[in-house]
Amino acid sequence: MERMGEVNASSGGGVTEAFAQRCFLSADVILECLGFRWELHQPQLFQSETLANLYLLALARGATSPLRELEKILQARSPEKVKERTPVKKIIISLKINDPLVTEVAFATALKNLYMSEVRMDMDNVLGVLASAHILQFSSLFQRCVAMMMSGLTPSTITNFYLAGCKYKEEELTTACEKWLEMNLVPLVGTQIHLRKIPQELLHKVLKSPSFPKKCSFLDGDTGQSLRPLFLCLHLHGITKGKDLEELKHINLFPESWLVRVMANHYHALENGGDMAHVKDLTTQSVRFGLLFNKRIRHIDLECPSSACEQGPISLRAERLVTYEIRAQALVDSRWQEFRTSQITQKFRFVLKVQTVGIPVYASFSFIFPVS
């Protein structure tokens, strides 16, 4: 590859040379793109729908019978004809790329994949290779990039990978980003994850999914008004400690009326022996908490991690009616899977039985104490 001169492809040039030496073929297609001229071989470029279409269009412009011309080229490239080194006219095709994610190195890596099945990619380059594969309509490479990105989600990659999934309409990737953020937003927020760097649409989806506690009177200001829909998704009533509610009041993030309503509902529940008479909808009004299991648990292990039980919710009755739902996400065969119960109402004592199929397991519990 050279910049609008001879071409042999910076990252991919060695591959085309090796192919040519092995098959006694010289390049028969010149691709002009990104200010470079890339030497390619007709048998390989048909893996890319974009390059194949450009090639056929160029062939049609220079021949009265494009199909016959293509048949002649294929015959000239057949194994029996290779040793004769039949000269074939080089066809020049041009591709204009406006996607800022496509870099010269990433595009060269994508072209290299036309010749080799397992070209090494690193996480810093995968976004550009994905964009290149999308433009080339090189589906096998595109899916390989998606799989690599799904397994490489971190606080530093989550935003760009999610935006790429939206841009290229790759639902599997955007869903993986949403699930990853659900698992990691609470433990990593403020340290490795910063809300200002997370796309608002993604944050809204995650906050609306069953998984969160809450805080704010900043929301009464001009800046905070636009963020109210996001914070209305939070389960503030899940905050049961007076100390935590006082701290929220002190930082002045939520309107005071929100916190007063939470405290009033807690007081009414205590007055009624724990019955949450004001609660009607488990999905939006339940109390929730989560546990992260990092070791395999058997069905005979009845104890929760001690840190989760030290200050957990306590019913004033030994046995009572509970409406609850349990969700769990576990790593099974290197893929995250989600499990859940339906909404269940029954009387029981607080005993937890868990048998895992993989680790780690993140379990979230949503419950209300209806009027008994």
ZADREN-583158 format. One record per residue (C-alpha): residue number from 0; x, y, z; residue in one letter. Coordinates in steps of 0.02 Angstrom, whole numbers, plus 50000, padded with zeros to 5 digits. Layout:
N
+-----+-------+-------+-------+------+
| seq |     X |     Y |     Z | type |
+-----+-------+-------+-------+------+
| NUM |     X |     Y |     Z |    A |
...
+-----+-------+-------+-------+------+
***
This chain:
372
+-----+-------+-------+-------+------+
| seq |     X |     Y |     Z | type |
+-----+-------+-------+-------+------+
|   0 | 50000 | 50000 | 50000 |    M |
|   1 | 50059 | 50175 | 49961 |    E |
|   2 | 49976 | 50342 | 49970 |    R |
|   3 | 49901 | 50360 | 49796 |    M |
|   4 | 50047 | 50272 | 49715 |    G |
|   5 | 50092 | 50089 | 49717 |    E |
|   6 | 49993 | 49988 | 49842 |    V |
|   7 | 50027 | 49847 | 49958 |    N |
|   8 | 49932 | 49886 | 50120 |    A |
|   9 | 50024 | 49937 | 50276 |    S |
|  10 | 49953 | 49807 | 50395 |    S |
|  11 | 49888 | 49694 | 50257 |    G |
|  12 | 50023 | 49709 | 50125 |    G |
|  13 | 50125 | 49560 | 50183 |    G |
|  14 | 49970 | 49451 | 50169 |    V |
|  15 | 49933 | 49497 | 49988 |    T |
|  16 | 50115 | 49468 | 49943 |    E |
|  17 | 50114 | 49296 | 50025 |    A |
|  18 | 49954 | 49252 | 49934 |    F |
|  19 | 50028 | 49308 | 49768 |    A |
|  20 | 50187 | 49209 | 49793 |    Q |
|  21 | 50092 | 49053 | 49842 |    R |
|  22 | 49972 | 49061 | 49695 |    C |
|  23 | 50083 | 49144 | 49565 |    F |
|  24 | 49958 | 49287 | 49554 |    L |
|  25 | 49984 | 49473 | 49548 |    S |
|  26 | 49854 | 49594 | 49611 |    A |
|  27 | 49713 | 49619 | 49485 |    D |
|  28 | 49610 | 49748 | 49579 |    V |
|  29 | 49664 | 49920 | 49641 |    I |
|  30 | 49555 | 49996 | 49778 |    L |
|  31 | 49571 | 50184 | 49798 |    E |
|  32 | 49516 | 50229 | 49973 |    C |
|  33 | 49569 | 50344 | 50118 |    L |
|  34 | 49701 | 50422 | 50006 |    G |
|  35 | 49786 | 50253 | 49974 |    F |
|  36 | 49788 | 50128 | 49831 |    R |
|  37 | 49765 | 49952 | 49898 |    W |
|  38 | 49816 | 49801 | 49793 |    E |
|  39 | 49688 | 49663 | 49806 |    L |
|  40 | 49645 | 49498 | 49722 |    H |
|  41 | 49477 | 49464 | 49642 |    Q |
|  42 | 49444 | 49295 | 49729 |    P |
|  43 | 49462 | 49375 | 49902 |    Q |
|  44 | 49363 | 49535 | 49879 |    L |
|  45 | 49201 | 49438 | 49850 |    F |
|  46 | 49193 | 49411 | 50039 |    Q |
|  47 | 49145 | 49595 | 50047 |    S |
|  48 | 48977 | 49637 | 49970 |    E |
|  49 | 49030 | 49819 | 49948 |    T |
|  50 | 49192 | 49778 | 49856 |    L |
|  51 | 49106 | 49643 | 49752 |    A |
|  52 | 48974 | 49768 | 49694 |    N |
|  53 | 49105 | 49900 | 49654 |    L |
|  54 | 49205 | 49770 | 49556 |    Y |
|  55 | 49056 | 49712 | 49455 |    L |
|  56 | 49006 | 49891 | 49416 |    L |
|  57 | 49182 | 49931 | 49357 |    A |
|  58 | 49181 | 49773 | 49251 |    L |
|  59 | 49015 | 49823 | 49174 |    A |
|  60 | 49079 | 49995 | 49125 |    R |
|  61 | 49226 | 49925 | 49028 |    G |
|  62 | 49145 | 49780 | 48937 |    A |
|  63 | 49001 | 49749 | 48819 |    T |
|  64 | 48965 | 49584 | 48907 |    S |
|  65 | 49011 | 49597 | 49092 |    P |
|  66 | 48961 | 49418 | 49133 |    L |
|  67 | 49069 | 49349 | 48992 |    R |
|  68 | 49213 | 49459 | 49049 |    E |
|  69 | 49196 | 49395 | 49228 |    L |
|  70 | 49190 | 49216 | 49165 |    E |
|  71 | 49353 | 49245 | 49070 |    K |
|  72 | 49437 | 49315 | 49226 |    I |
|  73 | 49380 | 49168 | 49332 |    L |
|  74 | 49444 | 49046 | 49201 |    Q |
|  75 | 49611 | 49137 | 49196 |    A |
|  76 | 49622 | 49118 | 49385 |    R |
|  77 | 49577 | 48933 | 49389 |    S |
|  78 | 49712 | 48812 | 49457 |    P |
|  79 | 49749 | 48741 | 49284 |    E |
|  80 | 49780 | 48915 | 49212 |    K |
|  81 | 49882 | 48985 | 49357 |    V |
|  82 | 50051 | 48923 | 49297 |    K |
|  83 | 50024 | 49004 | 49127 |    E |
|  84 | 50023 | 49174 | 49218 |    R |
|  85 | 49889 | 49241 | 49102 |    T |
|  86 | 49899 | 49431 | 49108 |    P |
|  87 | 49738 | 49510 | 49168 |    V |
|  88 | 49701 | 49694 | 49159 |    K |
|  89 | 49696 | 49777 | 49330 |    K |
|  90 | 49529 | 49852 | 49374 |    I |
|  91 | 49524 | 50010 | 49479 |    I |
|  92 | 49381 | 50038 | 49600 |    I |
|  93 | 49353 | 50183 | 49721 |    S |
|  94 | 49269 | 50188 | 49891 |    L |
|  95 | 49231 | 50349 | 49986 |    K |
|  96 | 49220 | 50333 | 50175 |    I |
|  97 | 49146 | 50470 | 50286 |    N |
|  98 | 49140 | 50372 | 50449 |    D |
|  99 | 49262 | 50453 | 50573 |    P |
| 100 | 49283 | 50286 | 50663 |    L |
| 101 | 49372 | 50211 | 50511 |    V |
| 102 | 49560 | 50237 | 50523 |    T |
| 103 | 49695 | 50183 | 50400 |    E |
| 104 | 49758 | 50048 | 50519 |    V |
| 105 | 49582 | 49983 | 50556 |    A |
| 106 | 49538 | 49978 | 50371 |    F |
| 107 | 49701 | 49888 | 50330 |    A |
| 108 | 49660 | 49760 | 50466 |    T |
| 109 | 49487 | 49733 | 50389 |    A |
| 110 | 49564 | 49704 | 50217 |    L |
| 111 | 49691 | 49585 | 50294 |    K |
| 112 | 49544 | 49480 | 50355 |    N |
| 113 | 49499 | 49449 | 50173 |    L |
| 114 | 49655 | 49341 | 50164 |    Y |
| 115 | 49671 | 49270 | 50340 |    M |
| 116 | 49535 | 49200 | 50452 |    S |
| 117 | 49608 | 49248 | 50622 |    E |
| 118 | 49696 | 49415 | 50609 |    V |
| 119 | 49745 | 49479 | 50781 |    R |
| 120 | 49647 | 49631 | 50841 |    M |
| 121 | 49668 | 49728 | 51002 |    D |
| 122 | 49533 | 49816 | 51101 |    M |
| 123 | 49599 | 49989 | 51053 |    D |
| 124 | 49571 | 49950 | 50868 |    N |
| 125 | 49413 | 49845 | 50870 |    V |
| 126 | 49294 | 49993 | 50854 |    L |
| 127 | 49378 | 50051 | 50693 |    G |
| 128 | 49380 | 49874 | 50624 |    V |
| 129 | 49194 | 49856 | 50663 |    L |
| 130 | 49159 | 50018 | 50569 |    A |
| 131 | 49266 | 49959 | 50423 |    S |
| 132 | 49177 | 49790 | 50419 |    A |
| 133 | 49009 | 49880 | 50418 |    H |
| 134 | 49059 | 49987 | 50268 |    I |
| 135 | 49134 | 49838 | 50176 |    L |
| 136 | 48979 | 49733 | 50219 |    Q |
| 137 | 49098 | 49600 | 50280 |    F |
| 138 | 48976 | 49507 | 50394 |    S |
| 139 | 49091 | 49374 | 50470 |    S |
| 140 | 49217 | 49505 | 50524 |    L |
| 141 | 49079 | 49619 | 50590 |    F |
| 142 | 49010 | 49481 | 50701 |    Q |
| 143 | 49183 | 49437 | 50763 |    R |
| 144 | 49208 | 49619 | 50815 |    C |
| 145 | 49038 | 49620 | 50904 |    V |
| 146 | 49084 | 49463 | 51002 |    A |
| 147 | 49252 | 49538 | 51051 |    M |
| 148 | 49170 | 49700 | 51109 |    M |
| 149 | 49038 | 49608 | 51212 |    M |
| 150 | 49174 | 49514 | 51304 |    S |
| 151 | 49278 | 49672 | 51326 |    G |
| 152 | 49154 | 49788 | 51413 |    L |
| 153 | 49239 | 49897 | 51545 |    T |
| 154 | 49209 | 50070 | 51620 |    P |
| 155 | 49322 | 50143 | 51485 |    S |
| 156 | 49237 | 50055 | 51338 |    T |
| 157 | 49052 | 50049 | 51387 |    I |
| 158 | 49005 | 50218 | 51312 |    T |
| 159 | 49090 | 50200 | 51143 |    N |
| 160 | 49034 | 50019 | 51123 |    F |
| 161 | 48853 | 50064 | 51164 |    Y |
| 162 | 48854 | 50211 | 51043 |    L |
| 163 | 48928 | 50098 | 50908 |    A |
| 164 | 48791 | 49969 | 50939 |    G |
| 165 | 48659 | 50104 | 50916 |    C |
| 166 | 48745 | 50177 | 50763 |    K |
| 167 | 48759 | 50011 | 50671 |    Y |
| 168 | 48592 | 49945 | 50740 |    K |
| 169 | 48674 | 49796 | 50825 |    E |
| 170 | 48545 | 49751 | 50957 |    E |
| 171 | 48647 | 49610 | 51034 |    E |
| 172 | 48787 | 49733 | 51075 |    L |
| 173 | 48674 | 49869 | 51147 |    T |
| 174 | 48584 | 49741 | 51255 |    T |
| 175 | 48750 | 49676 | 51321 |    A |
| 176 | 48800 | 49855 | 51365 |    C |
| 177 | 48636 | 49882 | 51459 |    E |
| 178 | 48657 | 49720 | 51558 |    K |
| 179 | 48839 | 49762 | 51599 |    W |
| 180 | 48792 | 49935 | 51664 |    L |
| 181 | 48649 | 49862 | 51768 |    E |
| 182 | 48777 | 49750 | 51854 |    M |
| 183 | 48913 | 49881 | 51876 |    N |
| 184 | 48834 | 50054 | 51894 |    L |
| 185 | 48806 | 50048 | 52082 |    V |
| 186 | 48973 | 49972 | 52136 |    P |
| 187 | 49078 | 50077 | 52015 |    L |
| 188 | 48985 | 50245 | 52007 |    V |
| 189 | 49093 | 50392 | 52059 |    G |
| 190 | 49254 | 50290 | 52053 |    T |
| 191 | 49269 | 50209 | 51883 |    Q |
| 192 | 49100 | 50256 | 51807 |    I |
| 193 | 49051 | 50441 | 51796 |    H |
| 194 | 48870 | 50484 | 51755 |    L |
| 195 | 48916 | 50632 | 51644 |    R |
| 196 | 49006 | 50512 | 51526 |    K |
| 197 | 48861 | 50388 | 51510 |    I |
| 198 | 48736 | 50421 | 51367 |    P |
| 199 | 48574 | 50483 | 51446 |    Q |
| 200 | 48470 | 50358 | 51346 |    E |
| 201 | 48573 | 50213 | 51413 |    L |
| 202 | 48566 | 50280 | 51592 |    L |
| 203 | 48377 | 50299 | 51579 |    H |
| 204 | 48354 | 50119 | 51521 |    K |
| 205 | 48463 | 50052 | 51661 |    V |
| 206 | 48380 | 50156 | 51797 |    L |
| 207 | 48208 | 50099 | 51739 |    K |
| 208 | 48257 | 49916 | 51746 |    S |
| 209 | 48229 | 49831 | 51914 |    P |
| 210 | 48392 | 49874 | 52011 |    S |
| 211 | 48414 | 50041 | 52109 |    F |
| 212 | 48409 | 50159 | 52264 |    P |
| 213 | 48401 | 50353 | 52252 |    K |
| 214 | 48438 | 50538 | 52300 |    K |
| 215 | 48405 | 50751 | 52262 |    C |
| 216 | 48336 | 50971 | 52272 |    S |
| 217 | 48459 | 51005 | 52138 |    F |
| 218 | 48315 | 50934 | 52037 |    L |
| 219 | 48210 | 51087 | 52075 |    D |
| 220 | 48334 | 51200 | 51985 |    G |
| 221 | 48339 | 51242 | 51800 |    D |
| 222 | 48479 | 51118 | 51766 |    T |
| 223 | 48398 | 50978 | 51865 |    G |
| 224 | 48224 | 50993 | 51789 |    Q |
| 225 | 48273 | 50901 | 51631 |    S |
| 226 | 48344 | 50759 | 51737 |    L |
| 227 | 48187 | 50731 | 51841 |    R |
| 228 | 48119 | 50590 | 51729 |    P |
| 229 | 48280 | 50494 | 51760 |    L |
| 230 | 48272 | 50512 | 51950 |    F |
| 231 | 48086 | 50474 | 51958 |    L |
| 232 | 48135 | 50297 | 51907 |    C |
| 233 | 48230 | 50274 | 52070 |    L |
| 234 | 48157 | 50174 | 52215 |    H |
| 235 | 48183 | 50303 | 52354 |    L |
| 236 | 48063 | 50206 | 52465 |    H |
| 237 | 48195 | 50068 | 52468 |    G |
| 238 | 48300 | 50177 | 52583 |    I |
| 239 | 48247 | 50120 | 52757 |    T |
| 240 | 48384 | 50192 | 52869 |    K |
| 241 | 48351 | 50361 | 52949 |    G |
| 242 | 48536 | 50404 | 52941 |    K |
| 243 | 48536 | 50380 | 52751 |    D |
| 244 | 48381 | 50486 | 52728 |    L |
| 245 | 48458 | 50625 | 52833 |    E |
| 246 | 48614 | 50620 | 52727 |    E |
| 247 | 48510 | 50636 | 52569 |    L |
| 248 | 48422 | 50786 | 52644 |    K |
| 249 | 48590 | 50863 | 52688 |    H |
| 250 | 48664 | 50852 | 52513 |    I |
| 251 | 48506 | 50936 | 52445 |    N |
| 252 | 48491 | 50835 | 52286 |    L |
| 253 | 48308 | 50780 | 52294 |    F |
| 254 | 48156 | 50890 | 52329 |    P |
| 255 | 48121 | 50881 | 52516 |    E |
| 256 | 47941 | 50829 | 52482 |    S |
| 257 | 48005 | 50667 | 52404 |    W |
| 258 | 48102 | 50622 | 52561 |    L |
| 259 | 47960 | 50672 | 52677 |    V |
| 260 | 47843 | 50554 | 52583 |    R |
| 261 | 47968 | 50411 | 52602 |    V |
| 262 | 47984 | 50440 | 52791 |    M |
| 263 | 47795 | 50455 | 52811 |    A |
| 264 | 47765 | 50289 | 52723 |    N |
| 265 | 47895 | 50203 | 52831 |    H |
| 266 | 47810 | 50272 | 52988 |    Y |
| 267 | 47638 | 50211 | 52933 |    H |
| 268 | 47710 | 50038 | 52897 |    A |
| 269 | 47786 | 50030 | 53073 |    L |
| 270 | 47620 | 50085 | 53148 |    E |
| 271 | 47535 | 49940 | 53061 |    N |
| 272 | 47657 | 49803 | 53111 |    G |
| 273 | 47753 | 49810 | 52947 |    G |
| 274 | 47604 | 49811 | 52827 |    D |
| 275 | 47641 | 49924 | 52679 |    M |
| 276 | 47461 | 49979 | 52651 |    A |
| 277 | 47508 | 50119 | 52532 |    H |
| 278 | 47597 | 50002 | 52411 |    V |
| 279 | 47498 | 49937 | 52264 |    K |
| 280 | 47625 | 49896 | 52127 |    D |
| 281 | 47772 | 49778 | 52158 |    L |
| 282 | 47865 | 49832 | 52001 |    T |
| 283 | 47878 | 50016 | 52047 |    T |
| 284 | 47850 | 50020 | 52237 |    Q |
| 285 | 47941 | 49869 | 52306 |    S |
| 286 | 48089 | 49872 | 52423 |    V |
| 287 | 48240 | 49797 | 52337 |    R |
| 288 | 48412 | 49737 | 52383 |    F |
| 289 | 48544 | 49634 | 52296 |    G |
| 290 | 48675 | 49504 | 52336 |    L |
| 291 | 48832 | 49458 | 52241 |    L |
| 292 | 48886 | 49277 | 52262 |    F |
| 293 | 49069 | 49248 | 52214 |    N |
| 294 | 49079 | 49066 | 52265 |    K |
| 295 | 48975 | 48915 | 52220 |    R |
| 296 | 48825 | 48890 | 52334 |    I |
| 297 | 48735 | 48726 | 52361 |    R |
| 298 | 48551 | 48706 | 52399 |    H |
| 299 | 48594 | 48650 | 52577 |    I |
| 300 | 48687 | 48814 | 52613 |    D |
| 301 | 48555 | 48920 | 52700 |    L |
| 302 | 48661 | 49067 | 52753 |    E |
| 303 | 48673 | 49231 | 52657 |    C |
| 304 | 48838 | 49325 | 52653 |    P |
| 305 | 48854 | 49400 | 52827 |    S |
| 306 | 48876 | 49577 | 52761 |    S |
| 307 | 48705 | 49567 | 52677 |    A |
| 308 | 48615 | 49508 | 52832 |    C |
| 309 | 48692 | 49620 | 52965 |    E |
| 310 | 48569 | 49763 | 52936 |    Q |
| 311 | 48438 | 49689 | 52820 |    G |
| 312 | 48250 | 49722 | 52824 |    P |
| 313 | 48161 | 49647 | 52975 |    I |
| 314 | 47978 | 49599 | 52990 |    S |
| 315 | 47897 | 49625 | 53160 |    L |
| 316 | 47808 | 49458 | 53141 |    R |
| 317 | 47883 | 49284 | 53148 |    A |
| 318 | 47781 | 49231 | 52997 |    E |
| 319 | 47692 | 49346 | 52875 |    R |
| 320 | 47621 | 49373 | 52702 |    L |
| 321 | 47748 | 49433 | 52574 |    V |
| 322 | 47734 | 49479 | 52390 |    T |
| 323 | 47903 | 49459 | 52308 |    Y |
| 324 | 48001 | 49432 | 52148 |    E |
| 325 | 48180 | 49368 | 52129 |    I |
| 326 | 48295 | 49402 | 51983 |    R |
| 327 | 48469 | 49329 | 51958 |    A |
| 328 | 48606 | 49351 | 51830 |    Q |
| 329 | 48741 | 49217 | 51821 |    A |
| 330 | 48892 | 49181 | 51714 |    L |
| 331 | 48851 | 49015 | 51628 |    V |
| 332 | 48974 | 48946 | 51500 |    D |
| 333 | 49058 | 49117 | 51484 |    S |
| 334 | 48892 | 49205 | 51444 |    R |
| 335 | 48780 | 49306 | 51560 |    W |
| 336 | 48607 | 49231 | 51580 |    Q |
| 337 | 48457 | 49303 | 51673 |    E |
| 338 | 48337 | 49203 | 51780 |    F |
| 339 | 48181 | 49266 | 51869 |    R |
| 340 | 48027 | 49212 | 51962 |    T |
| 341 | 47853 | 49280 | 51931 |    S |
| 342 | 47770 | 49388 | 52064 |    Q |
| 343 | 47731 | 49272 | 52209 |    I |
| 344 | 47624 | 49303 | 52364 |    T |
| 345 | 47640 | 49181 | 52509 |    Q |
| 346 | 47671 | 49165 | 52694 |    K |
| 347 | 47844 | 49112 | 52751 |    F |
| 348 | 47989 | 49146 | 52867 |    R |
| 349 | 48144 | 49230 | 52796 |    F |
| 350 | 48248 | 49081 | 52739 |    V |
| 351 | 48349 | 49093 | 52578 |    L |
| 352 | 48391 | 48939 | 52476 |    K |
| 353 | 48502 | 48964 | 52324 |    V |
| 354 | 48582 | 48837 | 52208 |    Q |
| 355 | 48690 | 48914 | 52072 |    T |
| 356 | 48732 | 48854 | 51898 |    V |
| 357 | 48880 | 48971 | 51880 |    G |
| 358 | 48978 | 49106 | 51969 |    I |
| 359 | 48975 | 49249 | 52002 |    P |
| 360 | 48788 | 49269 | 52031 |    V |
| 361 | 48703 | 49437 | 52057 |    Y |
| 362 | 48533 | 49413 | 52139 |    A |
| 363 | 48408 | 49553 | 52168 |    S |
| 364 | 48255 | 49536 | 52281 |    F |
| 365 | 48100 | 49645 | 52266 |    S |
| 366 | 47965 | 49630 | 52399 |    F |
| 367 | 47821 | 49715 | 52488 |    I |
| 368 | 47726 | 49669 | 52646 |    F |
| 369 | 47541 | 49680 | 52595 |    P |
| 370 | 47404 | 49701 | 52725 |    V |
| 371 | 47389 | 49534 | 52815 |    S |
+-----+-------+-------+-------+------+
***
